[in-house]
Amino acid sequence: MAARGLKPAGLGLAAAGLAAGGWALRNRRAHDWARARTRRAGFTERRVELAGCTLTYAAGSAAGTPPLLLIHGQGADWRNYAPVVVSGHSSGGQLAAWLAGHRPDLVRAAVLEDPPLFTTLLPRAEQTWNWADPATTCHAFLRSGEPDWIAYQFAHQKMWECFGGSADRIVRSGLARHAAHPDRPIGLWYLPPSWNDLQRSIAAYDPRFGAAFHSGSRDEGFDHEQTLRAIEAPTTLIHANWKYGPDGLLQGAIDGADARRIVSLIADAELVEVNSGHDVHGGKPGRSTDLVGATARRAR
């Protein structure tokens, strides 16, 4: 009888083990699987040298369709995406707005995915999460003299404040993995793909870019309001979830008032609220592509 009684428990443990293994595999391999799907869809990686800087982008093979330019934000890369339909995420959304406003002859339609318009301008920027991290983290790293950007960024993320007493253990685990494999991103099997994707992008991230938000130099010569007023193309503003934390910091790219202000300044703009984190194209890929397609159709 005792032996028989152990069978359901054993099956339960086996099922739990399989579930945990599947969770770990998904967290570690999600990027590889997404990249394989991108290649099967006909996208290839290309590079161009510009002023001593190597730019990497992806190009599709579909013929007879208008080109689609995807500009990624901080913590992402192109794999996450005649006149073009330009779509930009986060700080890439700022660049998409700049392109649409300064070269309207090149842009048929624009999709601005949760861009931090107005919120990167000082002194307002100091009350945003982006200012606290990565901007301040990048600024501190460049002043610290530390040689290892990946390790420094991993250990000093503001995000650890959300992990309570577990933060120190996770940081130690990640740094140990980095020490053993310094040529690899710090990926942890028990954290979700979105987090591991962020760590993967850090290896190619230039902290001087983040520090430019801290100093305000990123916005020198970039008049957000005048840029938006100059946009002629049909535009969709995708607005992700946001809130103000107990510390008063904006946890998000823009708040509701910012979103309404942005669309009020563009001649032909639609505001779409999406129940998603900041990375809408990653969290809601179907919804994102539908919105890009709908925006492109408005330009016809």
Contacts in CASP RR format, 6 or more apart in sequence:
PFRMAT RR
TARGET T0000
AUTHOR 0000-0000-0000
METHOD contacts of the structure
MODEL  1
MAARGLKPAGLGLAAAGLAAGGWALRNRRAHDWARARTRRAGFTERRVEL
AGCTLTYAAGSAAGTPPLLLIHGQGADWRNYAPVVVSGHSSGGQLAAWLA
GHRPDLVRAAVLEDPPLFTTLLPRAEQTWNWADPATTCHAFLRSGEPDWI
AYQFAHQKMWECFGGSADRIVRSGLARHAAHPDRPIGLWYLPPSWNDLQR
SIAAYDPRFGAAFHSGSRDEGFDHEQTLRAIEAPTTLIHANWKYGPDGLL
QGAIDGADARRIVSLIADAELVEVNSGHDVHGGKPGRSTDLVGATARRAR
23 189 0 8 1.000
23 190 0 8 1.000
24 189 0 8 1.000
24 190 0 8 1.000
26 193 0 8 1.000
27 188 0 8 1.000
27 189 0 8 1.000
27 190 0 8 1.000
27 191 0 8 1.000
27 192 0 8 1.000
27 193 0 8 1.000
27 196 0 8 1.000
28 187 0 8 1.000
28 189 0 8 1.000
28 196 0 8 1.000
30 193 0 8 1.000
30 196 0 8 1.000
30 197 0 8 1.000
31 79 0 8 1.000
31 193 0 8 1.000
31 196 0 8 1.000
31 197 0 8 1.000
31 200 0 8 1.000
34 79 0 8 1.000
35 79 0 8 1.000
38 58 0 8 1.000
38 79 0 8 1.000
41 60 0 8 1.000
42 60 0 8 1.000
42 61 0 8 1.000
42 62 0 8 1.000
43 58 0 8 1.000
43 59 0 8 1.000
43 60 0 8 1.000
43 61 0 8 1.000
44 58 0 8 1.000
44 59 0 8 1.000
44 60 0 8 1.000
44 61 0 8 1.000
45 56 0 8 1.000
45 57 0 8 1.000
45 58 0 8 1.000
45 78 0 8 1.000
46 56 0 8 1.000
46 57 0 8 1.000
46 58 0 8 1.000
46 59 0 8 1.000
47 54 0 8 1.000
47 55 0 8 1.000
47 56 0 8 1.000
47 57 0 8 1.000
48 54 0 8 1.000
48 55 0 8 1.000
48 57 0 8 1.000
49 55 0 8 1.000
56 77 0 8 1.000
56 78 0 8 1.000
57 78 0 8 1.000
58 70 0 8 1.000
58 78 0 8 1.000
58 79 0 8 1.000
58 81 0 8 1.000
66 82 0 8 1.000
66 83 0 8 1.000
66 84 0 8 1.000
66 85 0 8 1.000
66 108 0 8 1.000
66 296 0 8 1.000
67 82 0 8 1.000
67 84 0 8 1.000
67 85 0 8 1.000
68 84 0 8 1.000
68 85 0 8 1.000
68 87 0 8 1.000
68 292 0 8 1.000
69 84 0 8 1.000
69 85 0 8 1.000
69 86 0 8 1.000
69 87 0 8 1.000
70 78 0 8 1.000
70 81 0 8 1.000
70 87 0 8 1.000
70 88 0 8 1.000
71 81 0 8 1.000
71 86 0 8 1.000
71 87 0 8 1.000
71 88 0 8 1.000
71 89 0 8 1.000
71 92 0 8 1.000
71 93 0 8 1.000
71 95 0 8 1.000
71 96 0 8 1.000
72 78 0 8 1.000
72 80 0 8 1.000
72 81 0 8 1.000
72 88 0 8 1.000
72 89 0 8 1.000
72 90 0 8 1.000
72 92 0 8 1.000
73 88 0 8 1.000
73 89 0 8 1.000
73 90 0 8 1.000
73 91 0 8 1.000
73 92 0 8 1.000
73 93 0 8 1.000
74 90 0 8 1.000
74 91 0 8 1.000
74 130 0 8 1.000
74 134 0 8 1.000
74 205 0 8 1.000
74 209 0 8 1.000
74 210 0 8 1.000
75 197 0 8 1.000
75 198 0 8 1.000
75 201 0 8 1.000
75 202 0 8 1.000
75 205 0 8 1.000
76 89 0 8 1.000
76 90 0 8 1.000
76 197 0 8 1.000
76 201 0 8 1.000
76 279 0 8 1.000
77 201 0 8 1.000
77 204 0 8 1.000
80 89 0 8 1.000
80 197 0 8 1.000
80 279 0 8 1.000
80 281 0 8 1.000
80 282 0 8 1.000
81 87 0 8 1.000
81 88 0 8 1.000
81 89 0 8 1.000
81 281 0 8 1.000
83 105 0 8 1.000
83 106 0 8 1.000
83 107 0 8 1.000
83 108 0 8 1.000
84 106 0 8 1.000
84 107 0 8 1.000
84 108 0 8 1.000
85 107 0 8 1.000
85 108 0 8 1.000
85 109 0 8 1.000
85 110 0 8 1.000
85 111 0 8 1.000
85 292 0 8 1.000
85 293 0 8 1.000
85 295 0 8 1.000
85 296 0 8 1.000
85 299 0 8 1.000
86 96 0 8 1.000
86 99 0 8 1.000
86 100 0 8 1.000
86 107 0 8 1.000
86 109 0 8 1.000
86 110 0 8 1.000
86 111 0 8 1.000
87 93 0 8 1.000
87 96 0 8 1.000
87 110 0 8 1.000
87 111 0 8 1.000
87 113 0 8 1.000
87 292 0 8 1.000
88 95 0 8 1.000
88 96 0 8 1.000
88 111 0 8 1.000
88 112 0 8 1.000
88 113 0 8 1.000
88 115 0 8 1.000
89 113 0 8 1.000
89 114 0 8 1.000
89 115 0 8 1.000
89 279 0 8 1.000
89 280 0 8 1.000
89 281 0 8 1.000
90 113 0 8 1.000
90 114 0 8 1.000
90 115 0 8 1.000
90 116 0 8 1.000
90 253 0 8 1.000
90 278 0 8 1.000
91 115 0 8 1.000
91 116 0 8 1.000
91 120 0 8 1.000
91 218 0 8 1.000
92 115 0 8 1.000
93 112 0 8 1.000
93 113 0 8 1.000
93 115 0 8 1.000
94 115 0 8 1.000
94 116 0 8 1.000
94 117 0 8 1.000
94 120 0 8 1.000
94 222 0 8 1.000
94 224 0 8 1.000
96 110 0 8 1.000
96 111 0 8 1.000
96 112 0 8 1.000
96 115 0 8 1.000
97 110 0 8 1.000
97 112 0 8 1.000
97 115 0 8 1.000
97 117 0 8 1.000
97 224 0 8 1.000
97 227 0 8 1.000
97 228 0 8 1.000
97 231 0 8 1.000
98 222 0 8 1.000
98 227 0 8 1.000
99 106 0 8 1.000
99 107 0 8 1.000
99 110 0 8 1.000
100 107 0 8 1.000
100 110 0 8 1.000
100 231 0 8 1.000
100 232 0 8 1.000
100 233 0 8 1.000
100 235 0 8 1.000
101 107 0 8 1.000
101 227 0 8 1.000
101 228 0 8 1.000
101 230 0 8 1.000
101 231 0 8 1.000
101 232 0 8 1.000
102 227 0 8 1.000
102 230 0 8 1.000
104 230 0 8 1.000
104 231 0 8 1.000
104 232 0 8 1.000
104 233 0 8 1.000
107 231 0 8 1.000
107 233 0 8 1.000
108 233 0 8 1.000
108 296 0 8 1.000
108 299 0 8 1.000
109 233 0 8 1.000
109 234 0 8 1.000
109 235 0 8 1.000
109 236 0 8 1.000
109 295 0 8 1.000
109 296 0 8 1.000
109 298 0 8 1.000
109 299 0 8 1.000
110 231 0 8 1.000
110 233 0 8 1.000
110 234 0 8 1.000
110 235 0 8 1.000
110 236 0 8 1.000
110 295 0 8 1.000
111 235 0 8 1.000
111 236 0 8 1.000
111 238 0 8 1.000
111 291 0 8 1.000
111 292 0 8 1.000
111 295 0 8 1.000
112 235 0 8 1.000
112 236 0 8 1.000
112 237 0 8 1.000
112 238 0 8 1.000
112 262 0 8 1.000
113 238 0 8 1.000
113 240 0 8 1.000
113 280 0 8 1.000
113 281 0 8 1.000
113 288 0 8 1.000
114 238 0 8 1.000
114 239 0 8 1.000
114 240 0 8 1.000
114 252 0 8 1.000
114 253 0 8 1.000
114 254 0 8 1.000
114 278 0 8 1.000
114 280 0 8 1.000
115 237 0 8 1.000
115 253 0 8 1.000
115 254 0 8 1.000
115 262 0 8 1.000
116 128 0 8 1.000
116 130 0 8 1.000
116 253 0 8 1.000
116 254 0 8 1.000
117 224 0 8 1.000
117 228 0 8 1.000
117 254 0 8 1.000
117 258 0 8 1.000
117 262 0 8 1.000
118 124 0 8 1.000
118 224 0 8 1.000
118 254 0 8 1.000
118 258 0 8 1.000
118 261 0 8 1.000
118 262 0 8 1.000
119 125 0 8 1.000
119 128 0 8 1.000
119 130 0 8 1.000
119 250 0 8 1.000
119 253 0 8 1.000
119 254 0 8 1.000
119 255 0 8 1.000
119 258 0 8 1.000
120 128 0 8 1.000
120 130 0 8 1.000
120 213 0 8 1.000
120 216 0 8 1.000
120 218 0 8 1.000
120 219 0 8 1.000
121 216 0 8 1.000
121 219 0 8 1.000
121 224 0 8 1.000
122 216 0 8 1.000
125 131 0 8 1.000
125 135 0 8 1.000
125 213 0 8 1.000
125 216 0 8 1.000
127 248 0 8 1.000
127 249 0 8 1.000
127 250 0 8 1.000
128 249 0 8 1.000
128 250 0 8 1.000
128 252 0 8 1.000
129 158 0 8 1.000
129 249 0 8 1.000
129 250 0 8 1.000
129 251 0 8 1.000
129 252 0 8 1.000
130 213 0 8 1.000
130 252 0 8 1.000
130 253 0 8 1.000
131 213 0 8 1.000
131 214 0 8 1.000
131 249 0 8 1.000
132 158 0 8 1.000
132 249 0 8 1.000
133 156 0 8 1.000
133 157 0 8 1.000
133 158 0 8 1.000
133 159 0 8 1.000
134 153 0 8 1.000
134 207 0 8 1.000
134 210 0 8 1.000
134 213 0 8 1.000
135 210 0 8 1.000
135 211 0 8 1.000
135 213 0 8 1.000
135 214 0 8 1.000
136 214 0 8 1.000
137 152 0 8 1.000
137 153 0 8 1.000
137 156 0 8 1.000
137 157 0 8 1.000
137 158 0 8 1.000
137 207 0 8 1.000
138 153 0 8 1.000
138 207 0 8 1.000
138 208 0 8 1.000
138 209 0 8 1.000
138 210 0 8 1.000
138 211 0 8 1.000
138 213 0 8 1.000
138 214 0 8 1.000
139 210 0 8 1.000
139 211 0 8 1.000
139 214 0 8 1.000
139 215 0 8 1.000
140 156 0 8 1.000
141 149 0 8 1.000
141 152 0 8 1.000
141 153 0 8 1.000
141 156 0 8 1.000
141 207 0 8 1.000
142 207 0 8 1.000
142 208 0 8 1.000
142 211 0 8 1.000
144 152 0 8 1.000
146 152 0 8 1.000
149 202 0 8 1.000
149 205 0 8 1.000
149 207 0 8 1.000
150 178 0 8 1.000
150 182 0 8 1.000
150 185 0 8 1.000
150 186 0 8 1.000
150 202 0 8 1.000
150 203 0 8 1.000
151 175 0 8 1.000
151 178 0 8 1.000
153 202 0 8 1.000
153 205 0 8 1.000
153 207 0 8 1.000
154 171 0 8 1.000
154 174 0 8 1.000
154 175 0 8 1.000
154 178 0 8 1.000
154 186 0 8 1.000
154 199 0 8 1.000
154 202 0 8 1.000
155 171 0 8 1.000
155 175 0 8 1.000
160 167 0 8 1.000
160 170 0 8 1.000
160 171 0 8 1.000
161 167 0 8 1.000
163 170 0 8 1.000
170 188 0 8 1.000
170 191 0 8 1.000
173 188 0 8 1.000
174 186 0 8 1.000
174 187 0 8 1.000
174 188 0 8 1.000
175 186 0 8 1.000
177 186 0 8 1.000
177 187 0 8 1.000
177 188 0 8 1.000
178 184 0 8 1.000
178 186 0 8 1.000
185 196 0 8 1.000
185 199 0 8 1.000
185 200 0 8 1.000
185 202 0 8 1.000
185 203 0 8 1.000
186 199 0 8 1.000
186 202 0 8 1.000
187 196 0 8 1.000
187 199 0 8 1.000
187 200 0 8 1.000
188 195 0 8 1.000
188 196 0 8 1.000
194 279 0 8 1.000
194 282 0 8 1.000
194 283 0 8 1.000
209 218 0 8 1.000
210 218 0 8 1.000
212 218 0 8 1.000
225 265 0 8 1.000
228 262 0 8 1.000
228 265 0 8 1.000
228 266 0 8 1.000
229 265 0 8 1.000
229 266 0 8 1.000
231 266 0 8 1.000
231 267 0 8 1.000
231 269 0 8 1.000
232 267 0 8 1.000
232 268 0 8 1.000
233 268 0 8 1.000
233 299 0 8 1.000
234 268 0 8 1.000
234 269 0 8 1.000
234 270 0 8 1.000
234 295 0 8 1.000
234 298 0 8 1.000
234 299 0 8 1.000
235 263 0 8 1.000
235 266 0 8 1.000
235 268 0 8 1.000
235 269 0 8 1.000
235 270 0 8 1.000
235 295 0 8 1.000
236 269 0 8 1.000
236 270 0 8 1.000
236 272 0 8 1.000
236 291 0 8 1.000
236 292 0 8 1.000
236 294 0 8 1.000
236 295 0 8 1.000
237 259 0 8 1.000
237 262 0 8 1.000
237 263 0 8 1.000
237 266 0 8 1.000
237 269 0 8 1.000
237 270 0 8 1.000
237 271 0 8 1.000
237 272 0 8 1.000
238 272 0 8 1.000
238 274 0 8 1.000
238 280 0 8 1.000
238 288 0 8 1.000
238 291 0 8 1.000
239 254 0 8 1.000
239 256 0 8 1.000
239 259 0 8 1.000
239 271 0 8 1.000
239 272 0 8 1.000
239 273 0 8 1.000
239 274 0 8 1.000
240 252 0 8 1.000
240 253 0 8 1.000
240 274 0 8 1.000
240 276 0 8 1.000
240 277 0 8 1.000
240 278 0 8 1.000
240 280 0 8 1.000
241 252 0 8 1.000
241 275 0 8 1.000
241 276 0 8 1.000
241 277 0 8 1.000
242 250 0 8 1.000
242 251 0 8 1.000
242 252 0 8 1.000
242 253 0 8 1.000
242 254 0 8 1.000
242 255 0 8 1.000
242 256 0 8 1.000
243 251 0 8 1.000
243 252 0 8 1.000
244 250 0 8 1.000
244 251 0 8 1.000
244 255 0 8 1.000
245 251 0 8 1.000
252 278 0 8 1.000
253 278 0 8 1.000
254 262 0 8 1.000
259 271 0 8 1.000
259 273 0 8 1.000
260 271 0 8 1.000
262 269 0 8 1.000
262 271 0 8 1.000
263 269 0 8 1.000
263 270 0 8 1.000
263 271 0 8 1.000
268 298 0 8 1.000
270 295 0 8 1.000
272 291 0 8 1.000
274 280 0 8 1.000
274 284 0 8 1.000
274 287 0 8 1.000
276 283 0 8 1.000
276 284 0 8 1.000
276 287 0 8 1.000
277 283 0 8 1.000
280 287 0 8 1.000
280 288 0 8 1.000
281 288 0 8 1.000
282 288 0 8 1.000
END
